[in-house]
Amino acid sequence: MPDITDELPRLAPIMQNLLKENVLVGPTLTNVAVMEITQEYQNLINQEAQKLVHTYWTTELFSHPFIQPYFQKVVATNAMIDAITSTAAFYAHLRLGQEGLDESMIFVASKLLETSMQRYTPKNIFWLAFIVNAYDDYQAIQYYQPMLATDFVSGSFHRPWSIYRLEEEFKLILDYGAAEWVTHTSDMSIRLTQRGEKHLYKFRQFLEATGFLEKRAQLNRFAGFGQMQDYDDVMNTLTNTQELRSLVLTNAKLKPGMHVLELGCGTGALTLEGGLVNQVGSHGLVTAIDPSVGMLNRSLQKLKSYPESSVKFVQATAEELPFENNTFDAAIGCLFLHFTNIQVTLKEIHRVCKPGAWFTTVYGLQFPQTEPFMTEWLTPIYENNETLRNSTTDQLPSEDTVREIIDTLDETYDQVQIYPVEMIGNTFHIDKTIEFWFRAAHIFEPFMRNLPWKAQQDLIENLTNRGYQIQNKYGKEGMIQHHPGQFLQARVIKV
Ligand SMILES: C[S@@+](CC[C@H](N)C(=O)[O-])C[C@H]1O[C@@H](n2cnc3c(N)ncnc32)[C@H](O)[C@@H]1O
């Protein structure tokens, strides 16, 4: 039987390009952005998906009958519906900072998909859109197996953002031999076959290697920070972030008149009320970047109370700075570096800074924590989780990782100073802590990414309940979290 996984090596570079172009960027983004899509927009998305399929889908497209001919088209339409929805959600939420979709975003998304079909061929786009959904499907079956057919078809456990029922996917998975009926139970339930297990493994590998899972995680983080309405209040009252901001600012060697780059500026707490703009004065300039439009919008709101400040807020990630080489006299940032690909970020900062510019920052280091209350609280995450415990991908960096990266930078930075700082969190406020860890910072993402949507929500609820039990046991004083962090300062050198 022809195997879809044989296509993966050929599809990998196309997937990478799509991710760069922000097409097909990850359905779970819809989880935060568009859980409620009005009937009117559902119809419109449907209509646009049908149009794409009508124009670009032909039965010959998939000459080997891996998909049964009679529902090929429906599955393709469904994949297009999700591709349009998630791409539209990306533009609405992460480019425009809007809570939900609107008509124009749906048209933009549909147009982008069409352009991608022309650029990379319709067949490849249909494949990729299909794989993204199949990954979530297979993962859910594996996690819940035996999974009730009705639960699969309603999608409520693993793709609640889908605006259609998953009957066709269900038939396809069974026909294709990726799942089978479980015969020893009286319920109508299914489980993965060996073939299904193999495919899930290969899909996961593919989505990891192409950066899809990483990008999806990142986007959820940007959206999550953007949605955290009480960010300033939580950080200022429950943590020592204000202290850390002043530590960075007082050591940053800034002078009036400088053009300073601030990275991960968030709500402008360091930029504006934290005093960064005052340090550069009216002849200087602060260019402050953050990828989260929700956060930047709050900075812009605040800026109205600082009419004299020379500051420019720009949406960007630290890994891809939209500035010319040698633009800045200094770079600064508070609690952002640990959310980035540190090596890439340090190279970008080096590129956009002038020789002799200082970069100064503080950031958090990896869990697990040694405090008994933390270990006890987070047991459901760490038990049986060697991968998470040892992994350094996308969670906070370990001290060793940072050291190794710094060691590779001796051609680009000198006078490196690195020392421990303590980040303190008052985790007694359970709901706020959980909101920050799971909905904004997504600190445990490497673990969460392997769970279907509903299992993630259940785990968060479980941890919230555990939090209240821990609170009773340890009390306010016993729940102060001492989180390891580092201060880093280095000077840009260019030969
Ligand atoms: C904990 S907040 C810190 C915000 C601010 N510096 C402060 O002191 O309050 C982390 C910020 O990093 C931003 N961030 C996440 N990933 C980033 C990336 N790849 N590049 C730049 N900023 C990023 C988030 O959007 C968020 O605003």
The ligand as an SDF file (V2000), in Angstrom:
LIG
                    3D

 27 29  0  0  0  0  0  0  0  0999 V2000
    7.7690   37.9090   30.8850 C   0  0  0  0  0  0  0  0  0  0  0  0
    7.4210   39.0060   29.5570 S   0  0  0  0  0  0  0  0  0  0  0  0
    8.5510   40.3400   29.8870 C   0  0  0  0  0  0  0  0  0  0  0  0
    8.0420   41.6540   29.3690 C   0  0  0  0  0  0  0  0  0  0  0  0
    8.8000   42.8840   29.8050 C   0  0  0  0  0  0  0  0  0  0  0  0
   10.1700   42.8790   29.3640 N   0  0  0  0  0  0  0  0  0  0  0  0
    8.7250   43.0970   31.2840 C   0  0  0  0  0  0  0  0  0  0  0  0
    9.7510   43.3790   31.8960 O   0  0  0  0  0  0  0  0  0  0  0  0
    7.6290   43.0320   31.8370 O   0  0  0  0  0  0  0  0  0  0  0  0
    8.1100   38.1870   28.1710 C   0  0  0  0  0  0  0  0  0  0  0  0
    7.9070   38.8950   26.8690 C   0  0  0  0  0  0  0  0  0  0  0  0
    8.7380   38.2720   25.8910 O   0  0  0  0  0  0  0  0  0  0  0  0
    8.0410   38.2840   24.6810 C   0  0  0  0  0  0  0  0  0  0  0  0
    8.6120   37.2560   23.8070 N   0  0  0  0  0  0  0  0  0  0  0  0
    8.2930   35.9530   23.7130 C   0  0  0  0  0  0  0  0  0  0  0  0
    8.9810   35.3790   22.7350 N   0  0  0  0  0  0  0  0  0  0  0  0
    9.7750   36.3210   22.1780 C   0  0  0  0  0  0  0  0  0  0  0  0
   10.6910   36.3400   21.0910 C   0  0  0  0  0  0  0  0  0  0  0  0
   10.9410   35.2410   20.3900 N   0  0  0  0  0  0  0  0  0  0  0  0
   11.3030   37.5090   20.7870 N   0  0  0  0  0  0  0  0  0  0  0  0
   11.0590   38.6250   21.5100 C   0  0  0  0  0  0  0  0  0  0  0  0
   10.1790   38.6560   22.5340 N   0  0  0  0  0  0  0  0  0  0  0  0
    9.5510   37.5240   22.8730 C   0  0  0  0  0  0  0  0  0  0  0  0
    6.5970   38.0240   25.0810 C   0  0  0  0  0  0  0  0  0  0  0  0
    5.6900   38.4030   24.0740 O   0  0  0  0  0  0  0  0  0  0  0  0
    6.4760   38.8450   26.3350 C   0  0  0  0  0  0  0  0  0  0  0  0
    6.0050   40.1270   26.0750 O   0  0  0  0  0  0  0  0  0  0  0  0
  1  2  1  0
  2  3  1  0
  2 10  1  0
  3  4  1  0
  4  5  1  0
  5  6  1  0
  5  7  1  0
  7  8  2  0
  7  9  1  0
 10 11  1  0
 11 12  1  0
 11 26  1  0
 12 13  1  0
 13 14  1  0
 13 24  1  0
 14 15  1  0
 14 23  1  0
 15 16  2  0
 16 17  1  0
 17 18  1  0
 17 23  2  0
 18 19  1  0
 18 20  2  0
 20 21  1  0
 21 22  2  0
 22 23  1  0
 24 25  1  0
 24 26  1  0
 26 27  1  0
M  CHG  2   2   1   9  -1
M  END
$$$$
